[in-house]
Amino acid sequence: MFVQKAKSKLWIAWILVLPVLIIRGFTVIYPIFETIRISFYDVRLLRGLNQFVGLQNYFKVFTDPKVLETIEFTLIFVISSMTLHILLGVLLALILNMKFKAKKFLRTIVLIPWAMPMVVIGMAAKWGFNNEYGLVNDFIRRFVPNFELSWLIHSDTARAAVIAMDIWKNLPFFAILILAGLQFIPTELYEAAMVDGATKVQAFFKITLPLIVKNIMVLSIPFTMWRLASFDIVYSMTSGGPGSSTELIAYRITTEVFTNLNLGYGATLAVLLFIVMVVFSTTNLYFINKK
């Protein structure tokens, strides 16, 4: 009786939810389909072009040297950053999970970099990596006198600096989330392992790692998405330079759309990025559920 009465009033719930669904559809679904549609056109506002070109924009992506360099650094950035996030994040989480004085205080202050806006960090990093008065070179000179290196002028060092600042900001948050998973591991498992003669290293690989590996895989999805869509660190720190060596795909999309006013090509890059993100997340979720 109660179920039938609830079903009879289900239309009221749909009426109440309908405005939200319409707004979300207009602000999310419509832009996606519009972006896909524009990607098949050559839309250049400076030239007044709005011409259907089919898959020409997609073919151009794989022959454009600037975009290929951008894709190269995006892959390097995502793979390097996520690998170090996982390795260092687990290590930092294990340290924060130890029993020592001021543990709560350390857990609090370790989140300060994550709480800072990335634009502020990028602008500060631009000063910090300066050859003459930067904090980084000043620290190195205390151990290596007369050390000289203009980090953001050379491609390789500029890329390394961008990756380092991304890790410095987001690693604490990743570690805290891993720490939350460590808190749910029963201490009885470690006590039983110690009784059986297991060392701490063996306990980590036989107990800790198997129990948090799913947490790591789940966290890797949003963190990888954020790396793929990173824009602010490059914008505020290097502006894509030197040349286009530190451009990420999201920064290239912004440049094409808002600087070059090349809407069709920018939409094409956005669609390809969207496809990559969907494939990655779907594949990762498949393996998580399978495991």
URSULZI-V961024 format. One record per backbone hydrogen bond with DSSP energy under -1.0 kcal/mol. NH is the residue of the N-H (numbers start at 1). CO is the residue of the C=O. E is the energy in kcal/mol with one decimal. If there is no record, write none. Layout:
NH,CO,E ; NH,CO,E
This chain:
5,1,-2.0 ; 6,2,-2.1 ; 7,3,-2.3 ; 8,4,-1.9 ; 10,7,-1.4 ; 14,10,-1.9 ; 15,11,-2.1 ; 16,12,-2.0 ; 17,13,-2.1 ; 18,14,-2.1 ; 21,17,-2.1 ; 22,18,-2.5 ; 23,19,-2.2 ; 24,20,-2.8 ; 25,21,-2.4 ; 26,22,-2.2 ; 27,23,-2.3 ; 28,24,-1.9 ; 30,25,-2.5 ; 32,28,-1.5 ; 33,29,-2.2 ; 34,30,-2.5 ; 35,31,-2.4 ; 36,32,-2.2 ; 37,33,-2.1 ; 38,34,-2.5 ; 39,35,-1.6 ; 40,37,-1.3 ; 41,38,-2.2 ; 42,51,-3.8 ; 44,49,-1.2 ; 45,261,-1.9 ; 49,44,-2.1 ; 51,42,-1.7 ; 53,40,-2.6 ; 54,40,-1.3 ; 56,53,-1.5 ; 59,55,-2.1 ; 60,56,-2.0 ; 61,57,-1.2 ; 63,60,-1.6 ; 64,60,-1.2 ; 68,64,-2.5 ; 69,65,-2.1 ; 70,66,-2.1 ; 71,67,-2.9 ; 72,68,-2.2 ; 73,69,-2.3 ; 74,70,-2.4 ; 75,71,-2.3 ; 76,72,-2.3 ; 77,73,-3.2 ; 78,74,-2.7 ; 79,75,-2.6 ; 80,76,-2.4 ; 81,77,-2.3 ; 82,78,-2.6 ; 83,79,-2.2 ; 84,80,-2.3 ; 85,81,-2.4 ; 86,82,-2.3 ; 87,83,-2.4 ; 88,84,-2.4 ; 89,85,-1.7 ; 90,86,-2.1 ; 91,87,-1.7 ; 92,88,-2.9 ; 93,89,-2.4 ; 94,90,-2.2 ; 95,91,-1.9 ; 96,92,-2.5 ; 97,93,-1.1 ; 98,95,-1.2 ; 106,102,-2.2 ; 107,103,-2.2 ; 108,104,-1.3 ; 109,105,-2.4 ; 110,106,-1.8 ; 111,108,-1.2 ; 112,109,-1.5 ; 115,111,-1.8 ; 121,117,-1.9 ; 122,118,-2.8 ; 123,119,-2.3 ; 124,120,-2.4 ; 125,121,-2.6 ; 126,122,-1.7 ; 127,123,-1.1 ; 128,124,-2.6 ; 129,125,-2.3 ; 130,127,-1.5 ; 134,130,-1.3 ; 136,128,-2.1 ; 138,134,-1.7 ; 139,135,-2.0 ; 140,136,-2.1 ; 141,137,-2.5 ; 143,140,-1.8 ; 144,140,-3.0 ; 147,144,-1.1 ; 151,149,-1.1 ; 153,150,-1.3 ; 154,150,-1.1 ; 158,154,-2.4 ; 159,155,-2.3 ; 160,156,-2.2 ; 161,157,-2.3 ; 162,158,-2.2 ; 163,159,-2.3 ; 164,160,-2.5 ; 165,161,-2.2 ; 166,162,-1.9 ; 167,163,-2.2 ; 168,164,-2.5 ; 169,165,-1.9 ; 170,166,-2.2 ; 171,167,-2.5 ; 174,170,-1.9 ; 175,171,-2.7 ; 176,172,-2.3 ; 177,173,-1.9 ; 178,174,-1.9 ; 179,175,-2.6 ; 180,176,-1.8 ; 181,177,-1.1 ; 182,178,-1.8 ; 183,179,-1.7 ; 185,182,-1.4 ; 189,186,-1.1 ; 191,187,-2.2 ; 192,188,-2.5 ; 193,189,-1.9 ; 194,190,-2.5 ; 195,191,-1.9 ; 196,192,-1.6 ; 197,194,-1.2 ; 198,193,-2.7 ; 203,199,-2.3 ; 204,200,-1.9 ; 205,201,-2.0 ; 206,202,-2.2 ; 207,203,-2.2 ; 208,203,-1.7 ; 209,204,-3.4 ; 211,207,-1.4 ; 212,208,-1.3 ; 213,209,-1.3 ; 216,212,-2.3 ; 217,213,-2.2 ; 218,214,-2.5 ; 219,215,-2.6 ; 220,216,-1.8 ; 223,219,-1.9 ; 224,220,-2.0 ; 225,221,-2.1 ; 226,222,-2.5 ; 227,223,-1.8 ; 228,224,-2.5 ; 229,225,-1.9 ; 230,227,-1.2 ; 235,231,-2.4 ; 236,232,-2.4 ; 237,233,-1.4 ; 238,234,-1.6 ; 239,234,-3.1 ; 241,238,-2.0 ; 245,242,-1.9 ; 246,240,-1.7 ; 247,244,-1.1 ; 252,248,-2.4 ; 253,249,-2.2 ; 254,250,-1.9 ; 255,251,-2.3 ; 256,252,-2.5 ; 257,253,-2.3 ; 258,254,-2.7 ; 259,255,-1.3 ; 260,255,-2.8 ; 262,256,-3.4 ; 263,43,-1.2 ; 263,261,-1.0 ; 264,43,-1.2 ; 266,262,-2.1 ; 267,263,-2.4 ; 268,264,-1.8 ; 269,265,-2.0 ; 270,266,-2.0 ; 271,267,-2.4 ; 272,268,-2.3 ; 273,269,-2.2 ; 274,270,-2.3 ; 275,271,-2.4 ; 276,272,-2.2 ; 277,273,-2.3 ; 278,274,-2.3 ; 279,275,-2.7 ; 280,276,-2.5 ; 281,277,-2.5 ; 282,278,-2.5 ; 283,279,-2.5 ; 284,280,-2.6 ; 285,281,-2.4 ; 286,282,-2.0 ; 287,283,-2.0 ; 288,284,-2.1 ; 289,285,-2.6 ; 290,286,-2.3 ; 291,287,-2.3
